[in-house]
Amino acid sequence: MPDILRLAVALSLAFVVSAAAAAETAPTADEIKFFETHVRPLLANNCFKCHSEKKQNGNLRLDSPGAMLAGGDSGAAIEPGAPDASLLLEAVRYESFEMPPTGKLSDEAIEVLSRWIEMGAPWPGDPGKPVRTESAPKITDEDRAWWAFQPVAQPEVPHVDDRGWGKNPIDNFIFRQLRKHELTPAAEADRVTLIRRATYDLTGLPPTPAEIDAFLADKSPYAYEAVIDRLLDSPHYGEHWGRFWLDVVRYAESDGYKQDAYRPDAWRYRDYVIRSFNEDKPYDQFAREQLAGDEIAPDDPEALTATGFLRLWIYEYNQRDARTQWETILDDVTDVTGDVFLGMGMGCARCHDHKFDPILQDDYFRLRAFFQPILPIQDRPLFTAEERREYEEKLAEWEAATADIRKQIDAIEFPYRRNAIHRAISKFPEDVFAMARKPAEERAPKEHQLAELAHRQAEEEVAKIGDKIKGEERERYDALKKKLAEFDHLKPATPATTLTVSDVGPLAPPTIIPGDRQERDIPPGFLTILDSEPAEIAPPEGLASTGRRTALAEWINREDNPLTHRVMVNRVWQHHFGEGLVATASDFGRLGEPPSHPELLDWLVQQFLENGRRFKPLHRLIMTSATYRQSAVRADSEEAMNIDPANRLLWRMNIRRLQAEQVRDTMLAASGELDLQPGGPSVEFSQPRRSIYLKSLRNTPDALLEAFDRPDGVNSIAKRLTTTTANQALLLFNGPWLLSRAKAMKSRLEKDEADDREFIAAAWRRVYSRPPTTSEMEASLEFLA
């Protein structure tokens, strides 16, 4: 047999064996998610143009695992499990072939491919061909039947014989599922546990000894319900529940990337969120203000602050590739909107139709088209219409009195300002430089967006011009500034400002899918599976805005939207039980998990809608259920664990660790140092304010909060990680800040307690909300001795 024939047979056998092996081991959900999130977009953007169905340079295709294993003229492209033996890795590392020829991939991208091959090159679907061909229907009947796209049902509360266990209809749904699996609910937790659980859940703080004593002394049948009502009325409720929303929208107060500049006005959005929860603002209004506050209420400072939601992206202060940075920003806003309001991971559809969920690439850009016109505003004044009128009247008076002085100052500053602007924008590509040089009124919408992005860097240079004025000119400049200051009594106070957005104008830039040869302008629209028609847009009267985001907010808030309210109600359930009825709170698609109690989820949604989409009635309903009041500990847990090890059926309460902010705030509460002043600019970690009021810097987080898994504000976080690390133990044992809190608590207790036993009992109540047991008391006395 000729050598070349032997080689062909060997390669064929290798392919068959490899394909069969791959078929035997289906990829896990985590592997699929890694592939769809990181690997497929990387291959699609860099490889498929020359190595897929339409074109096969070197007889090589890279659009399916079978094609990769079969290889091309040079042999198999990958060796699953062995990155260093794979030609693909050799090529992207530029060790032999140099692929892609347009430029070497980043180290991060190469690491993604290496990690993927090392885990066995998991690729969902048929190993011999691409997962979805162009001839296949884009949305199937199976897609339409997926539970999350069905209208929200109106299930009847089931009748159950629970022998008086249930407290409200939630328990009927839970008990029915428990009985189906021959399980029973746990006993009710003791009263100290209940008040501690409820207080942490609603305020993020421990109950005080006085609050515990009052609850234990209250023998009325509604004492527990009264505690829930009191906590819901507490201003600390919004501080705690606002934090969960800030996680989901990836809130932070700095730019990100290396410089990570601080955003001094970002805290206004944080306070808006806290106020909204404390006021029990309806969810539809809450969502509408964040998506389109500038369009629906342009003279309402609250709505303008709310639209800061669209300014939480990360920003690179010296990025000259303005086009790429702007595309990255729009993609980020689109992705987060899908995660937050729809519970659907849109990111995979940026490069191609989603391989598992019925989300088309067109759907991704239909959603992005709502945001295509946005223009960032760095310092929008927060005025009502009346306040604006008064401000402008006073400003006009000051301007008239100082016109000549300001004209002289401007004459001195002009050449320095002109040179600073030129230096800054000349660093951008020629086309962006040309846009930035155009008068604003002559720019097309997209040109204006890119020009403003460039001018943001120019503003930083302009701010430094005062240092460049020297000599006699400087003396004259300082004298004019001093003279101008004499009129400060006429000048109106500088208004409060916020980070927000507006539209670039009444006309939107085109939304074009990268690589689309037809260069279609994709109109705004929703998920095709829910509404295939383009969105109906009504430009707001009297505003230079498109009205696109208002249309999006209205669709998201429609009562017949099957996603929005299920997603939100599930998030609330998750934060009370540690796990949602849908465990994947921001992924209601096929890569997520179906609901454990689908009828209960829809029933809760109906209650949420009937109560005006307000959160406090939903909290009360959940927290007054017998399901919520269960003990987390039961004697017969082993038998129940064998049936339902993840406790998805809720045969007991889940045990949960305090979140990072609760850990810190509890220490300050126990030591008596906690400053409960609400709102305002963020403070340094050393200050004893509640943790939500600390500066939240993406690249330089506080060590304690970072150790206990506070998010960094880069990505939307539906559920925090809960890690157990040595750093946590070391910080709690030896951290200087922790030791200072311990000393403060010791000093406080020594003033009030006469002997060691009283001291230990008081300390135990402050930290654990209960007296120590006999063995705990003895161990503590021994430790002190």
Residue pairs with C-beta under 8 A, 6 or more apart in sequence:
1 9
11 70
11 71
11 75
11 76
14 69
14 76
15 66
15 69
15 70
15 76
18 69
18 80
19 65
19 66
19 69
19 127
19 128
22 65
22 80
22 120
22 121
22 123
22 127
23 127
25 120
27 35
27 122
27 123
27 124
28 122
29 591
31 119
31 120
31 122
32 122
32 124
32 356
32 591
33 591
34 115
34 116
34 119
34 122
35 116
35 122
35 123
35 124
36 124
36 348
36 355
36 356
36 591
37 345
37 347
37 348
38 112
38 116
39 112
39 113
39 116
40 348
40 351
40 352
40 355
41 347
41 348
41 350
41 351
42 105
42 109
42 112
42 113
43 62
43 63
44 351
44 352
45 351
46 100
46 105
46 109
47 62
47 99
47 100
48 62
48 63
49 55
50 56
50 57
50 100
51 57
51 58
51 60
51 61
51 62
51 63
51 72
52 61
52 62
52 63
52 130
53 61
53 63
53 130
56 72
57 72
58 72
58 73
58 74
59 72
59 73
60 67
60 71
60 72
60 73
60 74
60 77
61 67
61 68
61 72
62 68
62 77
62 88
63 130
64 123
64 126
64 127
64 128
64 129
64 130
64 131
65 121
65 123
65 127
66 126
66 127
66 128
66 129
67 77
68 76
68 77
68 78
68 88
68 121
69 76
69 77
69 78
69 80
69 127
70 76
71 77
71 87
74 87
74 97
75 87
76 86
76 87
77 86
77 87
77 88
78 86
78 87
78 88
78 117
78 121
79 85
79 86
79 117
80 117
80 120
80 121
81 117
81 118
81 119
81 120
81 121
82 117
82 118
83 89
83 113
83 114
83 117
83 118
86 117
87 96
87 97
88 113
88 117
89 110
89 113
89 114
89 117
90 96
90 97
91 97
91 98
91 99
92 99
92 100
92 104
92 105
92 109
92 110
92 113
93 110
94 104
98 104
105 113
116 122
123 131
124 131
124 355
124 356
125 131
125 132
125 355
131 355
132 353
132 355
138 353
138 358
138 360
138 528
139 358
139 360
139 528
139 529
140 358
143 149
143 357
143 358
143 529
144 358
144 529
146 357
146 358
146 589
146 590
147 594
147 595
147 598
148 343
148 562
148 563
148 566
148 588
148 589
149 358
149 529
149 530
149 562
149 563
150 562
151 560
151 562
152 560
152 562
152 565
152 566
152 602
152 605
152 606
153 599
153 602
154 602
154 603
154 606
155 599
155 600
155 602
155 603
157 169
157 172
157 173
157 603
158 172
158 173
158 176
158 599
159 172
160 166
160 172
160 175
160 176
160 179
162 171
162 172
162 175
165 171
165 175
165 185
165 626
166 172
166 175
166 625
166 626
167 624
167 625
167 626
167 629
168 621
168 624
168 625
168 626
169 603
170 600
170 604
170 621
170 622
170 625
170 627
171 625
171 626
171 627
173 597
173 599
173 600
173 603
174 185
174 597
174 600
174 625
174 627
174 649
174 650
175 185
177 596
177 597
177 649
178 184
178 185
178 649
178 650
178 651
181 643
181 644
181 649
182 643
183 640
183 643
183 644
183 649
183 651
184 651
185 626
185 627
185 630
185 650
185 651
185 652
186 630
186 631
186 632
186 633
186 634
186 651
186 652
186 653
187 630
187 631
187 634
188 194
188 626
188 629
188 630
188 631
189 197
189 629
189 630
189 631
189 632
189 653
190 631
191 215
191 216
191 224
192 212
192 216
192 769
192 770
193 631
194 224
194 227
194 629
195 207
195 211
195 212
195 215
195 227
195 769
196 206
196 207
196 212
196 769
197 653
198 224
198 227
198 228
198 231
198 623
199 205
199 206
199 207
199 211
199 227
199 231
200 206
200 658
200 662
201 575
201 576
201 623
202 228
202 231
202 232
202 234
202 237
202 240
202 241
202 619
202 623
203 231
203 234
203 236
203 237
203 239
203 240
204 236
204 239
204 240
204 243
204 659
204 661
204 662
204 665
204 690
205 236
205 240
205 662
205 665
205 666
205 669
205 674
206 666
206 669
206 670
206 769
207 215
207 769
209 765
209 766
209 769
212 765
212 769
215 223
215 224
215 227
218 226
220 226
224 624
224 629
225 620
225 624
228 619
228 620
228 623
228 624
229 620
231 237
232 616
232 619
232 620
235 278
235 678
236 676
236 690
237 277
237 278
238 273
238 274
238 275
238 276
238 277
238 278
238 279
239 274
239 678
239 690
239 692
240 692
241 277
241 575
241 615
242 270
242 273
242 274
242 276
242 277
242 692
243 659
243 661
243 692
244 571
244 575
245 273
245 277
246 270
246 273
246 692
247 711
247 716
247 717
247 718
247 720
248 339
248 340
248 571
248 586
248 716
248 717
248 718
249 290
249 309
249 312
249 336
249 340
249 716
250 312
250 336
250 711
250 713
250 714
250 715
250 716
250 717
251 266
251 269
251 270
251 273
251 312
251 696
251 713
252 266
252 312
252 696
252 697
252 698
252 712
252 713
252 714
253 262
253 263
253 266
253 267
253 682
253 695
253 696
253 697
254 260
254 261
254 262
254 263
254 696
254 697
254 698
254 699
254 713
255 261
255 263
255 314
255 315
255 316
255 317
255 698
256 314
256 315
256 316
256 698
256 699
256 713
256 714
257 314
257 315
257 316
257 317
257 699
258 699
259 316
259 317
259 318
260 697
260 698
260 699
260 700
261 317
262 695
262 697
263 499
264 681
265 379
265 497
265 498
265 499
266 308
266 499
267 680
267 681
267 682
267 693
268 305
268 308
268 382
268 496
268 498
268 499
269 305
269 306
269 308
269 309
269 311
269 312
269 498
269 499
270 682
270 692
271 305
271 679
271 680
272 302
272 305
272 306
272 308
274 678
274 679
274 692
275 281
275 302
276 286
276 306
277 615
280 614
280 615
280 616
281 614
282 612
282 613
282 614
283 557
283 565
283 568
283 608
283 613
283 614
283 615
284 557
284 613
286 306
287 341
287 553
287 556
287 557
287 564
288 296
288 550
288 553
288 554
288 557
289 296
289 297
289 302
289 303
289 306
289 307
290 306
290 307
290 308
290 309
290 310
291 307
291 309
291 310
291 337
291 549
291 550
291 552
291 553
291 556
292 307
292 549
292 550
292 552
292 553
293 300
293 302
293 303
293 304
293 305
293 306
293 307
293 500
294 303
294 304
294 307
294 500
294 501
294 502
294 503
294 545
295 503
295 540
295 543
295 545
295 547
295 549
295 550
296 303
296 540
296 550
296 553
297 303
297 304
298 304
298 543
299 383
299 384
299 385
299 388
300 384
301 382
301 383
301 384
301 496
301 498
304 380
304 382
304 498
304 500
305 382
305 498
305 500
307 500
307 501
308 498
308 499
308 500
310 333
310 371
310 374
310 500
310 501
311 376
311 499
311 500
311 501
312 336
312 713
313 329
313 332
313 333
314 332
314 698
314 714
315 325
315 329
316 325
317 457
317 460
318 457
319 325
320 427
320 428
320 429
321 429
322 428
322 429
322 432
322 450
322 453
322 454
323 429
323 432
323 450
325 453
326 449
326 450
326 453
330 368
330 371
330 372
330 374
331 347
331 350
331 368
333 368
333 371
333 374
334 346
334 364
334 367
334 368
334 371
335 345
335 346
335 347
335 716
336 716
337 346
337 367
337 371
337 552
338 344
338 345
338 346
338 347
338 367
339 345
339 346
339 586
339 716
339 718
340 586
340 716
341 556
341 563
341 564
341 567
342 527
342 556
342 563
342 564
342 567
342 588
343 563
343 566
343 567
343 570
343 582
343 585
343 586
343 587
343 588
344 357
344 359
344 527
344 563
344 587
344 588
344 589
345 357
345 586
345 587
345 589
345 591
346 359
346 363
346 364
346 367
348 354
348 355
348 357
348 359
349 359
349 360
349 361
349 363
349 364
350 361
350 364
351 361
352 361
353 359
353 360
353 361
354 360
354 589
356 589
356 590
356 591
357 589
357 590
357 591
358 527
358 528
358 529
359 527
359 529
359 589
360 528
361 513
362 513
362 522
362 528
363 525
363 526
363 527
363 528
365 511
365 512
365 513
365 522
366 522
366 523
366 524
366 525
366 526
366 528
366 534
366 535
367 524
367 525
367 526
367 527
367 552
368 511
368 522
369 508
369 511
369 522
369 523
369 524
369 525
369 548
370 524
370 535
370 548
370 549
370 551
370 552
371 548
371 549
372 508
372 509
372 510
372 511
372 548
373 445
373 503
373 504
373 505
373 507
373 508
373 509
373 545
373 546
373 548
374 501
374 502
374 503
374 504
374 549
375 448
375 449
375 452
375 501
375 502
375 503
375 504
376 452
376 456
376 499
376 501
377 499
377 500
377 501
377 502
378 456
378 497
378 499
379 497
379 498
379 499
380 497
380 498
380 499
380 500
380 502
381 388
381 391
381 495
381 496
381 497
382 495
382 496
382 497
382 498
383 391
383 495
387 495
390 492
391 492
391 495
394 490
394 491
394 492
395 491
395 492
397 490
398 487
398 490
398 491
398 492
399 406
401 487
401 490
402 484
402 487
405 480
405 483
405 484
405 487
406 484
408 480
409 477
409 480
409 481
409 484
412 469
412 473
412 476
412 477
412 480
413 465
413 469
416 465
416 468
416 469
417 462
417 465
420 458
420 461
420 462
420 464
420 465
421 455
421 458
421 461
421 462
423 461
424 454
424 455
424 457
424 458
424 460
424 461
425 432
425 433
425 436
425 437
425 454
425 455
425 457
425 458
426 433
427 457
428 436
428 454
432 450
432 451
432 454
433 454
435 443
435 447
435 448
435 450
435 451
435 454
436 450
436 451
436 454
436 455
436 458
438 447
438 451
440 448
440 451
443 451
444 509
445 504
445 505
445 507
445 508
445 509
446 509
446 510
448 504
448 505
449 504
449 509
469 477
502 545
503 544
503 545
503 546
503 548
503 549
505 544
505 545
505 546
506 539
506 544
506 545
506 546
507 546
508 546
508 548
510 519
510 521
511 521
511 522
511 523
511 524
512 519
512 520
512 521
512 522
513 520
513 522
523 534
523 535
524 534
524 535
524 537
524 548
524 551
524 552
525 531
525 532
525 533
525 534
525 535
526 535
526 555
530 561
530 562
530 563
531 555
535 548
535 551
535 552
535 555
536 551
537 546
537 547
537 548
537 551
538 547
538 550
538 551
539 545
539 546
539 547
540 547
540 550
555 561
556 564
557 564
558 564
559 565
559 609
563 588
565 605
565 608
565 609
565 613
566 582
566 588
566 601
566 602
566 605
567 585
567 586
567 588
568 608
569 601
569 604
569 605
569 608
569 618
570 580
570 581
570 582
570 585
570 595
570 601
571 580
571 585
571 718
572 615
572 618
572 619
572 622
573 580
573 581
573 601
573 604
573 622
574 580
574 585
574 718
574 719
576 619
576 622
576 623
576 628
577 628
577 650
577 653
577 654
578 654
578 656
579 646
579 647
579 648
579 654
580 719
581 595
581 596
581 597
581 598
581 600
581 601
582 588
582 592
582 593
582 594
582 595
582 596
582 601
583 592
583 593
583 596
583 648
584 591
584 592
584 593
584 718
585 718
585 719
586 716
586 718
587 718
595 601
596 648
596 649
604 618
604 621
604 622
607 617
607 618
607 621
608 614
608 618
611 617
611 618
622 628
627 650
628 653
629 653
630 650
630 652
630 653
631 652
631 653
632 652
632 653
632 654
632 655
633 652
634 640
634 651
634 652
637 652
640 651
640 652
644 651
647 654
656 722
657 722
658 666
658 708
659 708
659 709
659 710
659 720
660 691
660 704
660 705
660 706
660 707
660 708
660 709
660 710
661 690
661 691
661 692
661 705
661 710
663 704
663 708
664 691
664 704
664 705
665 674
665 690
665 691
666 767
667 738
667 741
668 674
668 675
668 688
668 741
669 766
670 741
670 745
670 766
670 767
671 741
671 742
671 744
671 745
671 748
672 744
672 745
672 748
673 688
673 741
673 744
674 688
674 690
675 687
675 688
675 689
675 690
676 690
677 689
679 693
680 693
682 693
682 694
682 695
682 696
683 689
683 693
683 694
683 695
684 694
684 695
685 694
685 695
685 702
685 704
685 737
686 737
687 694
691 705
694 702
694 705
696 713
698 712
698 713
698 714
699 712
701 710
701 712
702 710
703 731
703 735
704 731
704 735
704 737
704 738
707 725
707 727
707 728
707 731
708 728
709 720
709 721
709 722
709 723
710 720
711 717
711 720
731 738
732 738
745 763
745 766
749 759
749 762
749 763
749 766
750 759
752 762
753 759
753 761
753 762
756 781
756 784
757 777
757 781
760 772
760 777
760 780
760 781
760 784
761 771
761 772
761 777
764 770
764 771
764 772
764 776
764 780
765 771
772 780
